[in-house]
C-alpha cells in the first residue's frame, strides 16, 4: 500500500521564495509546524492509500488528462488560511491562467472517476501549504500587509503522482510517476 496524491511540482526558485515567506511568517505563529521546503507543491487531488492495481489506474488517469491539457502559467499570490477551531493551515495562493488550472483539475476528476475513484466532495481551492496546526497572533488579512511574497511565475507542464512517506518521523513527499504531455 502507498499513500498518494496528485500534484504540480514546483521549481527550486519557487520553493526558495516560499521558504523566505515562511521565514517572514514564522514570528506571527505560535505552535504548529512549517512545511519542509522540499515538500512544497500545488495539490490537485489527495487520493490516500492505494494498492498496486489502483496505483496503475492512477497512472492511467494522469496520462489521460495530460493528453488534452497544454502548458500554462501561474504566479504566487497572497497568503490564505483554512481554519479548524483555533488552528490554521497557512497557504500561498496562486493566480494566472486559473481557467486552465481548473480545466486540468476537472479533467483529472473525470479521468479518476472513469478509473473507479470517487469524486472529490470538497470544492477545489488551489494552494501551497506553508504551515499546519498554527495559532496566529494576528488575523491572516493583516499578515498579508506585513508578509510580502514575490509574485513569481511558474509553468505547469506536467503533473505527478506523489507518495507521502514517514521517514524517521518526518513526512517526505516524492514523485513516483510523472504524466507529461506527449509530443504528438
C-alpha positions in Angstrom: 0.0 0.0 0.0 1.1 3.5 -0.8 -0.3 6.9 0.5 -0.5 9.2 -2.6 -1.8 12.4 -4.0 -1.6 14.1 -7.4 0.2 17.4 -7.6 2.0 20.0 -9.6 5.7 20.1 -8.6 7.4 23.4 -8.0 10.8 24.6 -9.2 13.7 25.4 -6.8 13.3 29.2 -7.2 9.6 29.0 -6.3 10.4 26.8 -3.3 13.0 29.2 -2.2 10.6 32.2 -2.3 8.0 30.1 -0.4 10.7 29.4 2.3 11.5 33.1 2.6 7.8 33.8 3.0 7.7 31.1 5.7 10.6 32.8 7.5 8.7 36.1 7.5 5.5 34.4 8.6 7.1 32.4 11.5 7.2 35.3 14.1 3.4 35.7 13.8 2.8 32.0 14.5 2.6 30.1 17.8 2.6 26.3 17.9 2.2 24.3 14.7 4.8 23.2 12.2 6.2 24.6 9.0 6.1 22.6 5.8 9.6 21.4 4.8 10.9 23.3 1.8 11.4 20.1 -0.2 7.7 19.2 0.3 6.2 22.4 -1.3 3.7 21.5 -4.1 0.4 22.5 -5.5 -2.1 19.7 -4.8 -4.6 18.7 -7.5 -6.1 15.8 -5.6 -5.5 13.9 -2.4 -6.1 10.2 -3.0 -4.9 8.3 0.2 -4.0 4.7 0.5 -3.8 2.7 -2.8 -2.8 -0.8 -3.7 -0.8 -1.7 -6.8 -3.8 -2.1 -9.1 -5.2 1.3 -8.0 -1.7 2.9 -8.5 -1.7 1.7 -12.1 -5.3 3.1 -12.5 -4.0 6.5 -11.2 -1.2 6.5 -13.7 -3.7 5.8 -16.5 -5.9 8.7 -15.3 -2.9 11.1 -15.2 -1.9 10.0 -18.7 -5.4 10.5 -20.0 -5.7 14.1 -18.6 -2.2 15.0 -19.9 -3.3 14.2 -23.5 -5.7 17.1 -23.6 -4.0 19.7 -21.4 -1.3 22.1 -22.5 1.3 24.0 -20.5 0.1 27.2 -18.8 1.5 29.7 -16.3 0.6 30.5 -12.7 2.0 33.1 -10.2 2.4 33.0 -6.5 -0.2 35.1 -4.8 -1.2 36.2 -1.3 -1.5 34.2 1.9 -4.6 32.5 2.9 -5.7 30.1 5.6 -8.1 27.2 6.4 -9.4 27.4 10.0 -10.2 24.5 12.2 -11.2 25.6 15.7 -8.3 27.9 16.8 -5.8 26.3 14.5 -4.9 27.3 10.9 -3.4 25.8 7.8 -1.5 28.7 6.2 -1.0 28.7 2.5 0.2 30.6 -0.5 -2.4 31.1 -3.2 -1.9 31.2 -6.9 -3.2 33.3 -9.8 -2.7 33.5 -13.5 -4.3 31.2 -16.1 -6.7 29.9 -13.5 -9.2 28.7 -16.1 -6.5 26.3 -17.4 -5.8 25.1 -13.9 -9.4 24.4 -13.2 -9.8 22.7 -16.5 -6.9 20.5 -15.6 -8.4 19.8 -12.2 -11.9 18.9 -13.6 -10.3 16.8 -16.4 -8.4 14.9 -13.7 -11.6 14.4 -11.7 -13.3 13.0 -14.7 -10.4 10.7 -15.6 -10.2 9.5 -11.9 -13.9 8.8 -11.9 -13.6 6.7 -15.0 -10.8 4.7 -13.3 -13.1 4.0 -10.3 -12.0 6.7 -7.8 -14.8 8.5 -6.0 -15.4 12.2 -6.9 -13.9 14.8 -4.5 -16.6 16.2 -2.3 -14.8 19.4 -1.3 -14.6 22.4 -3.5 -11.1 22.8 -5.1 -9.1 25.6 -3.6 -5.7 25.8 -5.2 -3.0 26.4 -2.6 0.5 25.6 -1.4 0.6 24.7 2.2 3.2 26.6 4.2 2.3 25.7 7.8 -0.1 23.4 9.7 -1.8 23.5 13.1 -0.7 27.1 13.6 -2.1 29.6 16.0 -1.8 33.1 14.6 -1.1 36.2 16.8 -2.8 38.4 14.1 -5.6 37.8 11.5 -4.5 36.5 8.1 -5.7 39.6 6.3 -3.4 41.7 8.5 -0.5 39.3 7.9 -0.9 39.9 4.1 0.0 43.5 4.8 3.2 42.5 6.7 4.4 39.4 5.0 5.3 40.1 1.4 5.8 37.4 -1.3 7.2 37.9 -4.7 4.6 37.1 -7.4 7.0 34.7 -9.2 5.7 32.9 -12.3 5.9 29.2 -12.9 5.0 27.0 -15.7 2.7 23.9 -15.4 3.9 21.4 -17.9 3.2 18.1 -16.1 1.6 16.6 -13.1 2.9 13.9 -10.7 1.6 11.1 -8.5 3.4 11.8 -5.2 3.9 9.3 -2.5 3.8 10.5 1.1 6.1 8.5 3.4 7.1 8.9 7.0 10.9 8.7 7.2 12.2 8.9 10.8 9.2 10.9 12.0 9.4 13.3 9.1 6.9 13.5 6.2 8.6 13.2 2.8 6.8 13.7 -0.5 8.4 12.1 -3.5 7.2 11.8 -7.1 6.6 8.2 -8.1 5.1 8.9 -11.5 5.0 11.9 -13.8 2.4 12.4 -16.5 3.9 14.6 -19.2 2.3 16.0 -22.3 3.1 13.7 -25.2 4.8 15.4 -28.2 2.2 14.3 -30.8 
